[in-house]
Amino acid sequence: MQYLYIATIFAGALVCLLSSLLLFARSKMGERSRIILSVIVLFSVFNYIPRFITLINGNIPDFAVSVNMLLIANFMIISYTMYPIEVVSPGWLNFWRILKLYAVWLFLLGIYLFSLWIGIQYTPYQSLPEMLAHITKFEVCFRLILCLLMFTPVLFIIFIHRQGLYSNTDRIWLKKYVFTFFINILAYFLVLAYNHPALHTLYYYVSVGCSLYIVYMELFDRLLDRPTDNTFTLKKTFREEIFPTDSETYLSSKEYITEPKNSAVAERLDAYMKKNNTWRDPDLSLNRLASELFTNRTTLSLVMRESGFENYTNYINRLRIDDFILQIESGQSANFQQAFFFVGFRSRSTALRNFRQFTGMSPSDYFNKFDSGNNTVSNDQKQREFSGTNGKNRS
């Protein structure tokens, strides 16, 4: 069992190291969430290696209920909260907010160091039940506080700051992340409660498995997720009624990119755009999109031209205009300007120019024509075309 335990720790360190390197290699310029996750997974490697070295030298590592291990566990748990925060609200984290996240942990670390300095001795308990028998002691109460602190980051993730505008986060992904995170913490509590070699070995399998699943979700699931309620589909009869079929700016249903293509890259692009509203990100670039689709910008540009689009900009703006139309039709946006910003445009002038390019008319004229026989957009909403809370351009 001892050899299996040692081999498990070594394998866990190796897997986490490779996962961290893969995340870093797949990170894109300006995307901090993937870099943050890469660093967090690398922390696990630095946690496993000292334990592995201690075991192969024939020594007994710190027990799970030792203050050192509890502090390390809390540090890792708090670190894992930074990743979903950055995903949900890119750029919200800064030095001072990160410092606030670790404030309680740093305070408890200070108390621990001070207690060692004044000579307080910490008994090497092997499990929680053994430790609870001495609950009146300071060292036991201090460890119990560290144990309870492990659950607070899970609750914090649920109530983290969310951006009101674009976010590439899917609620289902966040729920899966919290569930995986919670399973990892529960597994650690089993180790705290029962000091058995088999449970220690099993915990490392669970911990590494949870880390791998989080890495998998980041690389293959978070951005390529299931369709959301906001995924739009243009109505063929609506397009034929509003747009002239011979217009150079109008893309017929056969020309539209969401139709099946023979190209593997086109199929991946089709799936990517159907399953994730990526065009709503105002910072989306051709390089980033090509990276997500495991191709290069030249191939991706060629696929877009073969699908009837002039270039990448024409393709993305078309998706934004179609999404804008859906937002107004469904009443999901209070006014035109809010809808323009929601779908990814940085400025009113850019949005208007593209809307006229694709429809040949202004938004008010467009919806007046469409609404002549179907009163789905209120006149009050049309009059508030560029009123609302976002009165300034975002460019």
N, C-alpha and C positions, 0 to 999 in steps of 0.2 A: 504493500500500500504506500510505503514511503517513497519508493522509486516512481510509482505512478503519480504521486503528488508532485514530486520534483519535475517529472517530465511534463505534467500539465501546466505548471507555472512557466517553464521554459517555452512550451508551445504557445501559451497565452501571450507571453512577451513578444515572441516572434510574429504572431498573427497581428497583434496590435501595432507593431512597428511597420509591417508591410501595409496595413490599412491606413496608417497615418501618412506614409509616403505616397500611397495611391491618391488619397484625398488632396494632398498638397500638389501632386502632379496634375490633378484634374481641376485644380482651383483656377479661377479666371481673374483677370485684373479687376480689382475693386470689389470682388465678392468675398466679403470677410467671413461670412457664415461657414463656408467650407474650410477656410484657413483656421478659424477658431476650433471647429470640430477636429481638424487634423492635430492641432496642438493638444487638445484635451485627450485624445486617444494616445498621444505620445506620453502624456503624464502617466498613463497606466503602465507603460513600459518601464518608466523610472520607478514605479511602485513595485513591479514584479521582480526586477533585476536584483535589488538588495536582498529580497526574500529568497530568491533562487541561490544567490551566493552563500547566504547564511546556511541554507540546507545542505548544499554540497560540501561545505566545510565541516559538517557534522554538528553544527550548533542548532539550538532551538530558537526559532524566530519569535518575535513578540506575539502574544496572544491577541485575539481579535478584540478583547475588551480592554486592552492596554490603552492608555491615553494617546500614545503615539499613533496607534492604528486607527483609533477613533477620530483623531484630528486629520489624518490622511484621508479617511473615508469621507469626512465632511468637506474637506477641500475638493475632492473629486466630484462630490454631489453638487456643490455650489458651482463648480466649473461647468458641469453639464447643463446648468440652467442658462449660461450665457449663449449657448448655441441656438436654442429656440427663440430667445429674445432677439438675436440678430436676424434670424429668419423672418420673424413676424414684423419686426420694425427695424429694417436695415439702417445703420448709421446712428441709431438711438444710443447705443452704448458708447460711452467715452471714458476717459480715465477716472473721473470722479464718480460716475455711476458704477463702474466696475469696482471701485474702492468701496462704495456703499454695499455692494453685494457681499463683499468679503469682510465687512466691518465687524459683524458679530463673531465671525471665525477669528479674526485678528485679535479681538478683545479676549476671547477665550484662550487663544494662544498666549497672550500676554499674561493672563492669570496663571496659566500652567507654568510658564517660565519663572514667574515671580514666586510661585509656590515651591519650585525646585530650589530657587535661590535662598529662601528662608528655611529650607531643610525639611519640607514635607516629604514623607516617603510614600510611594505608591506601591501597594501590594500587587504582586503578579497573579491576579485572579484569572481563572481559566474560562469562566462562563458567567452569564448574567445571574442565574440562580445562586451561584456561589457568592457573587458580589452582593446580591440583595440582602443576604443575611447580615451584612454590615452597613446597612443603609444610613445609619446615624453618622457615619464618618464623612468628612469633607471629600475625600478622594472618591468615594462611591457616588455621592450626590453630583460631583463634578462630571463623572463619567455618564451618569444617567442624563444629565443635561445634554451632553454630546450625542447620546443615543437619540433623544427626542428631536434634536436639531436636524437629524437626517431627513425627517419627513417634511419639514417646512419648504424646501425648494420645490417639491412636487406640487404643493398647493400654490406656490408663487408662480409657477409656469402657467397655471390656469388663468391667473389674473394679470399676466404681464401686459405691459404697455403695447397697444396695437396702433398701427398707423391708420389714419382715416382714409388715405388715398390708396395707391397701389400697394398690394402685398401679394407675394407669390406663395403664401402659405395656404395650405388646404386644411380645413378643420379636421378631417379624417386623419391626415398625417399627424397633426398635433396630438390627437387622442391616442394614436398608436405610439407616439413618442413617450407620452406620459405613462401609458400602460407598461411599456418596456422598462422605463425608468423605475417605476414602482416595483416591478417584478425583481429587478436587480437589488433594490433596497431590502425587500422582503427576504431574499435569499441570504443577504448579509446578516439579517437579524436571526435567521436560523443558525448561522455560524456563531453568533453571539450567545445564543441560548444553549446550544449543544456543542461542546468542544470534542468533536469526533473527526478523525482523519478523513473518513468517507465524506462527511459533509463539507469539509474544507476543500476536498478535491472537486466535489460536485459544484460548490460555489464558483470556483474558477471557470468551470464549463459554462455555468449560467452567465457569469459576468462577461466573459469573452464573447459568448453567443449574443448577449444583449448589445454589446459594443458593435459587433459585426452587423447586426440587424439595423442599428442606427446608421452605420456607414452605408449599408445597402439602400436604406430609404433615402439617404442624401444623394447617392449617385444615380439611382434608378427609379425612385418612387415619388419623391417630393415634387419634382417638376413635371414628371410624366405620370400624372395621377389620373384618376377616373374623372369623367366629365362632371362639371359642376352645373348648378342651376343656371348660371350666367352664360354657359356656352350657347352661342347663337346658331341658328340655321336660317338662311334666307329663304323666304317662300318664293317658289318659282313663279307662281301666278302674279305675285306682287312685283317681282322684278320685271316680268314681261310687260306688266301694265304701266309701270312708271318709266322704265328706261327703254329707249328705242333699241331694237335688237341689232341695228347696224351701227350703233355708236361706237366710236373707237375707244371711249373710256369705259364702256360697259363690258363686263366679262360675263358671257353667257354661262349657263349651268354646266355646259360641257367644258368650258375653259377654266372654270373655277378650280382653285388648287385643291379643294377638298374632294374632288373626284379621284377615283383610283388611278394610279400611274404605274407604268411598268418599272420605273426606276426605284431601286431600294431606298435611295435617299429621299425621293419624293414621298414614298410611303411613310418613312419615319417622320418627315415634316408634316404630313397629313395627320398622323396619329398625335404628334406633339401638339399641334395647334388645336386639335379637337379636344384633347384632354386637359389642356392648360391654357388659360387666357394670358399668354406671355406677352402679347402685344400691348397689354395695359402697362407694362413697365416702360416708363419714358426713357430709361437708360439702356434699353435693349439695343444690341448692335449685331451686325452681321457676323463678326468674329465670335461673339458669345453664342449666338444661335448655332453656328457651325460646330462649335466645340460641344454643345449639348447633343448634337446629332451625330457626333463622332465622324465628322467629315471636315472639309476645308471650305473656305469662303468662295473659291473659284467654282467648285462643284455645286455648291448650294445656289450661287447666283445663276448658274446655267440651268438648274432645275426650275428656278422661278421664271426665267425667261421662256423656257419650254412650256411652262404652264400658262403663259399669256401675260405675264407681268413684265414691265420694262426693266425693273431692277428691284433690289431689296426694299428700298424706300417705298416704291409704288406698292409692293406686296403688303408691307406692314400697315401702311396708311389705308389701304383698302379694307383690311381686317378691322381697323379702328373705326372707319366710317360705318361698316356693317354693324359693328357692336354698338356704336352710337345710336343707330336707327332702332336697334332692339331696346336699348335703354329708354328711349323716348316712348316707343310704342307700348312697352310694358309698364311705364310709369315709375321705373326704378330710380330715375334721377329727377330732381325737382325742376331743373331748367336746362337749357341747351349747354350753357357754359360748364355747369357741373358735370354733365355727361361727357363733354369733350375732354375735360381733364381726367375724368375717371377712366376713359378708354385709352389714355396714354399720350394725348397731345400735350405739348408744353405751353402752347399759346393759342389764343383765340384766332389770331390771323392765320396761323398755319392750319388750324382745323377748318376754318371757313374756306380757305383756298383749296384744300383737298376735297371738301364736300362739294364745292362747285365743279371741281375737276371730274368727280365720279358721277354726279347727278345732273350737272348742268343748271343747277338752280340753288337758291339759298335754302337753309333749313326751314324757314317759315313757309316759303313757296312750296317746298317739297311736301311738308306735312299737310298744308292746305289742300294740295292736289290729292294726296292719298286719303285725306280725311273727308273729302267731299261726300263720299258715300258711306263712310265708316267713322263715326265720331269717337275715336279712341284716344285722341289727344285733345285736351281742353283748350279753349281759346285763351283762357287765363295763362296757361303754361306757355303757349306760343308768344303771348305778349311779353313774357318774362324771359325771352331768349337769352339775354346776356345780363340778367339781374342775378340775384342770389348772393351767397356768401363769398364766393370766389371772384371778386371783382377785378383782380389783378392777373396779368399774364404770369405764367410760371416759367417763361423762357429766360 
